[in-house]
Amino acid sequence: MKRMFLCLPVVAMFLVGMMSCSQKREWNHQQREAMRKALKEYRNMVYLNDLTDAEYLIFTDEVATDLETAYPVYTAFIEMPGVNDTVDMVVVETIVDYLNADAHNMRHIYPYHSLVAQGILPKGLDRTQQRQFYNCFAQHVNNDFVTMQNFVSAILADTTANSAIRRIETQCANNLFGWVVTEIDIVE
């Protein structure tokens, strides 16, 4: 019995030593920086290209944190098959989470300069007028699409949803600014 009690501290020290030599279960600073650098490739995505640098940095931090939480061993994560698909999925999920958190993020999906180029909004609107438009737009989207998943799915899969979005955009522009948008179908 005495021998067992004397061996217990030795076994405990051995186990602690083994645990300290095992793989670290957390990403280090260089690994996080490597992931942030890899995430810069996503900067040109529709939602992300309109974020400020500070907003984009916060976004990449959230994606890196989600990946680190799901895959705590960096080397195993980087070497796994389909790592790029996993990163793509986490990026898209984070974008959808952002949209769920605040429907007024429509300005990132439908940037003002694009709406001007398409003839939806007049050029020269100040920030207050743009905010009025995006508030109206977000309210209509929330009313017309029950969930954000329905909205995102409609944009990605259904061309009639694009005309529904166009209808919402033109309705808000007309209500706020008296700006009438007429779509003309050209048949060749």
MARMIDO-510883 format. One line per 5 residues: their letters; for each residue x, y negated, z of N, C-alpha, C. Coordinates in nm, 3 decimals, decimal comma. Layout:
REM MARMIDO-510883
A> X:Y:Z:X:Y:Z:X:Y:Z  ...
REM end
This chain:
REM MARMIDO-510883
MKRMF> 0,083:0,119:0,000:0,000:0,000:0,000:0,088:-0,126:0,000  0,197:-0,122:0,083:0,287:-0,237:0,089:0,354:-0,259:-0,047  0,389:-0,148:-0,113:0,453:-0,161:-0,243:0,360:-0,229:-0,344  0,229:-0,197:-0,337:0,133:-0,260:-0,429:0,126:-0,410:-0,405  0,123:-0,452:-0,278:0,119:-0,595:-0,248:0,247:-0,665:-0,288
LCLPV> 0,360:-0,595:-0,278:0,488:-0,654:-0,318:0,497:-0,664:-0,471  0,436:-0,570:-0,541:0,440:-0,571:-0,688:0,342:-0,672:-0,748  0,240:-0,706:-0,675:0,137:-0,798:-0,726:0,195:-0,932:-0,770  0,281:-0,999:-0,688:0,338:-1,125:-0,736:0,425:-1,108:-0,861  0,497:-0,997:-0,871:0,581:-0,973:-0,988:0,494:-0,956:-1,113
VAMFL> 0,386:-0,879:-1,101:0,294:-0,860:-1,213:0,229:-0,993:-1,251  0,191:-1,072:-1,152:0,130:-1,203:-1,179:0,227:-1,294:-1,253  0,353:-1,296:-1,212:0,453:-1,380:-1,279:0,475:-1,332:-1,423  0,474:-1,200:-1,442:0,490:-1,143:-1,575:0,376:-1,187:-1,667  0,253:-1,180:-1,616:0,136:-1,220:-1,695:0,140:-1,369:-1,728
VGMMS> 0,178:-1,452:-1,632:0,189:-1,596:-1,658:0,294:-1,622:-1,764  0,406:-1,551:-1,758:0,512:-1,566:-1,858:0,465:-1,526:-1,996  0,389:-1,417:-2,005:0,337:-1,375:-2,134:0,239:-1,475:-2,190  0,155:-1,530:-2,105:0,056:-1,627:-2,152:0,124:-1,753:-2,202  0,231:-1,793:-2,139:0,299:-1,915:-2,183:0,372:-1,893:-2,315
CSQKR> 0,407:-1,768:-2,347:0,475:-1,739:-2,472:0,379:-1,713:-2,587  0,251:-1,696:-2,558:0,156:-1,668:-2,664:0,130:-1,794:-2,746  0,059:-1,778:-2,859:0,032:-1,892:-2,946:-0,047:-1,999:-2,872  -0,010:-2,119:-2,899:-0,081:-2,231:-2,840:-0,220:-2,240:-2,901  -0,321:-2,260:-2,821:-0,459:-2,258:-2,867:-0,510:-2,401:-2,892
EWNHQ> -0,422:-2,489:-2,933:-0,461:-2,628:-2,956:-0,370:-2,685:-3,064  -0,425:-2,771:-3,147:-0,344:-2,831:-3,253:-0,254:-2,938:-3,192  -0,132:-2,949:-3,244:-0,044:-3,056:-3,197:-0,063:-3,180:-3,286  0,008:-3,285:-3,253:-0,008:-3,413:-3,324:0,023:-3,400:-3,473  0,131:-3,328:-3,507:0,168:-3,313:-3,648:0,061:-3,236:-3,725
QREAM> 0,002:-3,136:-3,662:-0,102:-3,058:-3,729:-0,227:-3,142:-3,753  -0,264:-3,224:-3,654:-0,379:-3,313:-3,673:-0,352:-3,415:-3,784  -0,231:-3,468:-3,787:-0,194:-3,563:-3,892:-0,197:-3,497:-4,030  -0,153:-3,373:-4,037:-0,157:-3,300:-4,165:-0,301:-3,284:-4,211  -0,392:-3,255:-4,118:-0,533:-3,240:-4,155:-0,591:-3,374:-4,200
RKALK> -0,559:-3,482:-4,128:-0,608:-3,614:-4,169:-0,557:-3,650:-4,309  -0,431:-3,618:-4,335:-0,374:-3,645:-4,467:-0,447:-3,565:-4,574  -0,478:-3,438:-4,545:-0,552:-3,355:-4,640:-0,692:-3,410:-4,663  -0,751:-3,468:-4,559:-0,887:-3,522:-4,571:-0,893:-3,649:-4,655  -0,779:-3,711:-4,683:-0,778:-3,831:-4,768:-0,826:-3,799:-4,909
EYRNM> -0,815:-3,672:-4,949:-0,864:-3,632:-5,081:-1,015:-3,648:-5,094  -1,084:-3,653:-4,982:-1,230:-3,664:-4,982:-1,277:-3,810:-4,987  -1,185:-3,903:-4,987:-1,218:-4,046:-4,982:-1,308:-4,090:-5,097  -1,300:-4,022:-5,210:-1,378:-4,063:-5,328:-1,517:-4,004:-5,333  -1,558:-3,927:-5,233:-1,694:-3,873:-5,231:-1,793:-3,988:-5,217
VYLND> -1,913:-3,968:-5,265:-2,012:-4,075:-5,272:-2,032:-4,147:-5,139  -2,055:-4,076:-5,034:-2,079:-4,140:-4,905:-1,953:-4,204:-4,850  -1,840:-4,140:-4,870:-1,716:-4,180:-4,804:-1,645:-4,295:-4,873  -1,666:-4,315:-5,002:-1,590:-4,418:-5,072:-1,631:-4,560:-5,034  -1,744:-4,574:-4,967:-1,789:-4,706:-4,926:-1,759:-4,736:-4,779
LTDAE> -1,699:-4,641:-4,707:-1,663:-4,665:-4,568:-1,541:-4,757:-4,561  -1,536:-4,838:-4,458:-1,415:-4,917:-4,434:-1,304:-4,821:-4,390  -1,181:-4,870:-4,388:-1,070:-4,784:-4,345:-1,090:-4,736:-4,201  -1,139:-4,825:-4,114:-1,163:-4,787:-3,974:-1,273:-4,682:-3,964  -1,382:-4,700:-4,040:-1,491:-4,601:-4,040:-1,442:-4,467:-4,093
YLIFT> -1,358:-4,471:-4,196:-1,307:-4,347:-4,254:-1,214:-4,275:-4,157  -1,134:-4,351:-4,082:-1,046:-4,291:-3,982:-1,128:-4,219:-3,874  -1,235:-4,282:-3,830:-1,324:-4,219:-3,732:-1,385:-4,093:-3,791  -1,426:-4,100:-3,916:-1,484:-3,984:-3,984:-1,384:-3,868:-3,989  -1,259:-3,896:-4,032:-1,160:-3,788:-4,041:-1,126:-3,732:-3,903
DEVAT> -1,127:-3,817:-3,801:-1,104:-3,767:-3,664:-1,214:-3,670:-3,623  -1,338:-3,702:-3,657:-1,450:-3,613:-3,622:-1,439:-3,480:-3,697  -1,404:-3,484:-3,824:-1,389:-3,361:-3,902:-1,275:-3,277:-3,844  -1,161:-3,340:-3,818:-1,046:-3,267:-3,762:-1,080:-3,207:-3,626  -1,153:-3,280:-3,543:-1,193:-3,229:-3,412:-1,287:-3,110:-3,426
DLETA> -1,383:-3,119:-3,519:-1,474:-3,006:-3,543:-1,397:-2,882:-3,590  -1,301:-2,903:-3,680:-1,222:-2,791:-3,728:-1,135:-2,731:-3,617  -1,075:-2,818:-3,537:-0,991:-2,770:-3,427:-1,073:-2,693:-3,324  -1,195:-2,739:-3,299:-1,283:-2,670:-3,204:-1,321:-2,532:-3,257  -1,354:-2,525:-3,385:-1,395:-2,398:-3,444:-1,277:-2,304:-3,467
YPVYT> -1,160:-2,360:-3,498:-1,040:-2,280:-3,528:-0,924:-2,335:-3,446  -0,913:-2,295:-3,319:-0,812:-2,353:-3,230:-0,668:-2,320:-3,267  -0,643:-2,212:-3,338:-0,507:-2,177:-3,377:-0,485:-2,228:-3,518  -0,409:-2,337:-3,530:-0,390:-2,406:-3,656:-0,331:-2,315:-3,764  -0,227:-2,241:-3,730:-0,162:-2,158:-3,831:-0,257:-2,052:-3,886
AFIEM> -0,339:-1,995:-3,799:-0,437:-1,896:-3,845:-0,542:-1,963:-3,934  -0,580:-2,085:-3,901:-0,679:-2,159:-3,980:-0,625:-2,188:-4,120  -0,505:-2,241:-4,129:-0,446:-2,280:-4,258:-0,424:-2,159:-4,347  -0,392:-2,044:-4,288:-0,363:-1,925:-4,367:-0,486:-1,841:-4,402  -0,601:-1,874:-4,346:-0,718:-1,790:-4,373:-0,769:-1,811:-4,515
PGVND> -0,825:-1,704:-4,575:-0,881:-1,718:-4,709:-1,003:-1,812:-4,705  -1,017:-1,895:-4,803:-1,132:-1,985:-4,810:-1,122:-2,106:-4,720  -1,000:-2,143:-4,682:-0,983:-2,257:-4,592:-1,038:-2,385:-4,656  -1,018:-2,402:-4,787:-1,068:-2,523:-4,854:-1,220:-2,529:-4,853  -1,285:-2,414:-4,871:-1,431:-2,410:-4,865:-1,480:-2,445:-4,725
TVDMV> -1,407:-2,399:-4,625:-1,444:-2,430:-4,486:-1,433:-2,579:-4,461  -1,324:-2,640:-4,507:-1,308:-2,785:-4,490:-1,418:-2,859:-4,565  -1,449:-2,818:-4,688:-1,558:-2,879:-4,764:-1,689:-2,875:-4,686  -1,718:-2,759:-4,630:-1,842:-2,740:-4,556:-1,848:-2,833:-4,434  -1,738:-2,844:-4,360:-1,736:-2,930:-4,241:-1,749:-3,077:-4,282
VVETI> -1,687:-3,116:-4,392:-1,699:-3,254:-4,440:-1,845:-3,285:-4,473  -1,910:-3,198:-4,548:-2,051:-3,220:-4,585:-2,140:-3,220:-4,461  -2,116:-3,128:-4,368:-2,196:-3,125:-4,245:-2,179:-3,254:-4,165  -2,058:-3,307:-4,162:-2,033:-3,431:-4,089:-2,104:-3,548:-4,157  -2,104:-3,551:-4,290:-2,178:-3,656:-4,361:-2,326:-3,647:-4,329
VDYLN> -2,382:-3,527:-4,332:-2,524:-3,510:-4,301:-2,552:-3,551:-4,157  -2,461:-3,518:-4,064:-2,477:-3,562:-3,925:-2,478:-3,714:-3,915  -2,390:-3,779:-3,991:-2,389:-3,926:-3,992:-2,523:-3,980:-4,041  -2,574:-3,921:-4,148:-2,701:-3,967:-4,202:-2,816:-3,942:-4,105  -2,812:-3,827:-4,038:-2,914:-3,798:-3,938:-2,908:-3,897:-3,822
ADAHN> -2,789:-3,938:-3,787:-2,773:-4,029:-3,674:-2,828:-4,167:-3,706  -2,817:-4,210:-3,832:-2,861:-4,345:-3,868:-2,894:-4,351:-4,016  -3,022:-4,357:-4,044:-3,065:-4,359:-4,184:-3,020:-4,486:-4,256  -2,976:-4,585:-4,182:-2,929:-4,708:-4,246:-2,794:-4,690:-4,313  -2,739:-4,573:-4,304:-2,615:-4,543:-4,374:-2,637:-4,527:-4,524
MRHIY> -2,758:-4,555:-4,569:-2,788:-4,547:-4,712:-2,695:-4,637:-4,793  -2,642:-4,741:-4,731:-2,552:-4,832:-4,802:-2,428:-4,760:-4,851  -2,394:-4,649:-4,788:-2,278:-4,573:-4,831:-2,311:-4,479:-4,946  -2,434:-4,433:-4,952:-2,475:-4,344:-5,062:-2,511:-4,426:-5,184  -2,579:-4,536:-5,161:-2,622:-4,626:-5,268:-2,561:-4,764:-5,243
PYHSL> -2,433:-4,782:-5,276:-2,366:-4,909:-5,248:-2,430:-5,025:-5,324  -2,424:-5,140:-5,262:-2,484:-5,260:-5,319:-2,435:-5,286:-5,461  -2,303:-5,281:-5,482:-2,249:-5,311:-5,616:-2,305:-5,214:-5,722  -2,332:-5,090:-5,685:-2,391:-4,994:-5,781:-2,536:-5,029:-5,810  -2,608:-5,071:-5,707:-2,748:-5,110:-5,728:-2,759:-5,236:-5,814
VAQGI> -2,662:-5,325:-5,801:-2,659:-5,444:-5,887:-2,630:-5,402:-6,031  -2,532:-5,314:-6,048:-2,496:-5,268:-6,183:-2,612:-5,195:-6,251  -2,695:-5,126:-6,172:-2,809:-5,054:-6,228:-2,930:-5,146:-6,248  -2,920:-5,269:-6,203:-3,031:-5,363:-6,220:-3,139:-5,349:-6,113  -3,110:-5,280:-6,005:-3,207:-5,263:-5,897:-3,212:-5,389:-5,809
LPKGL> -3,095:-5,441:-5,775:-3,086:-5,559:-5,690:-3,021:-5,674:-5,765  -3,059:-5,795:-5,729:-2,994:-5,911:-5,790:-2,854:-5,931:-5,733  -2,768:-5,988:-5,813:-2,632:-6,018:-5,770:-2,635:-6,135:-5,672  -2,543:-6,137:-5,577:-2,527:-6,250:-5,489:-2,607:-6,244:-5,359  -2,662:-6,128:-5,323:-2,734:-6,117:-5,196:-2,634:-6,126:-5,081
DRTQQ> -2,671:-6,199:-4,976:-2,584:-6,205:-4,860:-2,606:-6,080:-4,773  -2,527:-6,067:-4,666:-2,534:-5,948:-4,580:-2,672:-5,930:-4,517  -2,737:-6,040:-4,480:-2,870:-6,032:-4,419:-2,971:-5,976:-4,518  -2,967:-6,025:-4,641:-3,059:-5,977:-4,744:-3,031:-5,829:-4,778  -2,902:-5,794:-4,784:-2,868:-5,654:-4,809:-2,919:-5,566:-4,695
RQFYN> -2,902:-5,612:-4,571:-2,950:-5,537:-4,455:-3,101:-5,519:-4,461  -3,173:-5,623:-4,504:-3,319:-5,613:-4,518:-3,355:-5,504:-4,619  -3,284:-5,503:-4,731:-3,310:-5,402:-4,833:-3,284:-5,262:-4,778  -3,168:-5,242:-4,715:-3,133:-5,108:-4,665:-3,225:-5,065:-4,551  -3,273:-5,158:-4,469:-3,371:-5,124:-4,366:-3,500:-5,074:-4,430
CFAQH> -3,547:-5,146:-4,532:-3,667:-5,105:-4,605:-3,645:-4,968:-4,671  -3,533:-4,953:-4,736:-3,500:-4,830:-4,806:-3,497:-4,712:-4,708  -3,428:-4,729:-4,595:-3,418:-4,621:-4,495:-3,555:-4,587:-4,438  -3,637:-4,689:-4,415:-3,770:-4,663:-4,361:-3,854:-4,580:-4,458  -3,848:-4,615:-4,585:-3,922:-4,538:-4,687:-3,869:-4,395:-4,701
VNNDF> -3,737:-4,380:-4,696:-3,679:-4,246:-4,705:-3,724:-4,163:-4,586  -3,722:-4,222:-4,467:-3,766:-4,149:-4,348:-3,914:-4,112:-4,357  -3,993:-4,198:-4,417:-4,136:-4,168:-4,432:-4,163:-4,064:-4,540  -4,089:-4,071:-4,650:-4,115:-3,982:-4,764:-4,051:-3,844:-4,750  -3,939:-3,836:-4,680:-3,870:-3,709:-4,663:-3,872:-3,673:-4,514
VTMQN> -3,936:-3,563:-4,482:-3,960:-3,525:-4,343:-3,829:-3,506:-4,267  -3,732:-3,440:-4,328:-3,603:-3,420:-4,263:-3,492:-3,471:-4,354  -3,377:-3,496:-4,294:-3,262:-3,540:-4,374:-3,219:-3,428:-4,467  -3,236:-3,304:-4,424:-3,202:-3,191:-4,511:-3,288:-3,193:-4,637  -3,417:-3,227:-4,624:-3,504:-3,239:-4,742:-3,453:-3,349:-4,835
FVSAI> -3,412:-3,459:-4,776:-3,362:-3,572:-4,855:-3,235:-3,533:-4,931  -3,138:-3,475:-4,859:-3,012:-3,436:-4,923:-3,038:-3,329:-5,029  -3,121:-3,232:-4,997:-3,153:-3,127:-5,095:-3,221:-3,186:-5,218  -3,309:-3,281:-5,197:-3,378:-3,343:-5,310:-3,281:-3,419:-5,400  -3,187:-3,487:-5,341:-3,089:-3,560:-5,421:-3,003:-3,464:-5,502
LADTT> -2,961:-3,356:-5,438:-2,870:-3,263:-5,505:-2,937:-3,173:-5,607  -3,063:-3,138:-5,585:-3,124:-3,032:-5,667:-3,233:-3,077:-5,762  -3,298:-3,187:-5,736:-3,419:-3,216:-5,811:-3,408:-3,352:-5,880  -3,418:-3,352:-6,012:-3,409:-3,477:-6,086:-3,532:-3,565:-6,063  -3,646:-3,504:-6,028:-3,763:-3,587:-5,999:-3,745:-3,662:-5,868
ANSAI> -3,665:-3,607:-5,777:-3,638:-3,679:-5,652:-3,558:-3,806:-5,681  -3,472:-3,800:-5,783:-3,398:-3,920:-5,818:-3,492:-4,030:-5,863  -3,597:-3,995:-5,937:-3,693:-4,097:-5,976:-3,773:-4,142:-5,854  -3,795:-4,053:-5,756:-3,861:-4,094:-5,632:-3,773:-4,193:-5,557  -3,643:-4,166:-5,555:-3,549:-4,259:-5,490:-3,549:-4,392:-5,565
RRIET> -3,548:-4,385:-5,696:-3,550:-4,508:-5,777:-3,678:-4,588:-5,748  -3,790:-4,517:-5,734:-3,917:-4,583:-5,702:-3,909:-4,655:-5,567  -3,848:-4,590:-5,469:-3,832:-4,651:-5,336:-3,743:-4,773:-5,345  -3,632:-4,761:-5,417:-3,540:-4,874:-5,433:-3,610:-4,994:-5,497  -3,680:-4,969:-5,607:-3,746:-5,079:-5,677:-3,860:-5,139:-5,595
QCANN> -3,930:-5,054:-5,520:-4,038:-5,105:-5,435:-3,982:-5,197:-5,327  -3,873:-5,158:-5,264:-3,813:-5,243:-5,162:-3,759:-5,373:-5,222  -3,693:-5,362:-5,336:-3,640:-5,482:-5,402:-3,754:-5,576:-5,439  -3,863:-5,522:-5,492:-3,977:-5,604:-5,531:-4,043:-5,669:-5,409  -4,063:-5,591:-5,302:-4,127:-5,644:-5,182:-4,045:-5,753:-5,115
LFGWV> -3,914:-5,737:-5,114:-3,828:-5,832:-5,042:-3,791:-5,954:-5,125  -3,766:-5,934:-5,253:-3,708:-6,042:-5,332:-3,792:-6,081:-5,454  -3,905:-6,016:-5,471:-3,985:-6,043:-5,589:-3,912:-5,998:-5,715  -3,822:-5,906:-5,700:-3,738:-5,857:-5,808:-3,808:-5,738:-5,871  -3,853:-5,750:-5,993:-3,927:-5,643:-6,059:-3,832:-5,567:-6,150
VTEID> -3,827:-5,436:-6,130:-3,742:-5,350:-6,213:-3,834:-5,268:-6,302  -3,808:-5,275:-6,431:-3,888:-5,197:-6,526:-3,797:-5,094:-6,590  -3,837:-4,969:-6,581:-3,760:-4,862:-6,645:-3,819:-4,839:-6,783  -3,732:-4,829:-6,881:-3,775:-4,805:-7,017:-3,713:-4,673:-7,062  -3,797:-4,582:-7,103:-3,749:-4,455:-7,157:-3,717:-4,475:-7,303
IVE> -3,595:-4,438:-7,340:-3,553:-4,448:-7,478:-3,559:-4,310:-7,539  -3,639:-4,295:-7,643:-3,654:-4,167:-7,711:-3,584:-4,178:-7,844  -3,495:-4,085:-7,868:-3,421:-4,088:-7,995:-3,475:-3,988:-8,091
REM end
